[in-house]
Amino acid sequence: MTVAIREATTADLDEVLALWNTDADPGRTIIDEPDAVRRLLDWPGGTLLVADVEGRPVGTIIAGWDGWRGNLYRLVVRADHRRRGVARALVDEAERRLRDNGCPRITALVHVGLPEAPKFWAAAGYDFDEPTGRFVRNLG
């Protein structure tokens, strides 16, 4: 299986949103909207990467960069393409892009309630930062 990683375009909106609504975190507290993804595509500090297999998107990751630290989130891989290296290819490419921009440290936002997620990130070389808490507030 050949995985091609590329930046998402507006032509990917429907498939990305379908992937996120089918295979992403079931406990989400905010629903993804096409306009929000369009803003992300235009935002200079972030990129939405798509993993294609046979020309079809099967995975995503968002890599954000604020000039100080990098953030990775929305690592989602279609259930029928998991455990085939798609997630690792997405993370590797996101890390490369952040590193090339001078990013010295990356935080991965991970739903620790999904049993496979913490294991994946640990295997990818990320340490769980237990003392750091995250406070969240939805606006609007």
PyMOL commands that set and color helices and strands:
alter all, ss='L'
color gray80, all
select helices_A, chain A and resi 10-23+34-42+79-81+86-100+116-123
alter helices_A, ss='H'
color red, helices_A
select strands_A, chain A and resi 3-7+46-53+56-65+70-77+106-108
alter strands_A, ss='S'
color yellow, strands_A
deselect
rebuild
show_as cartoon
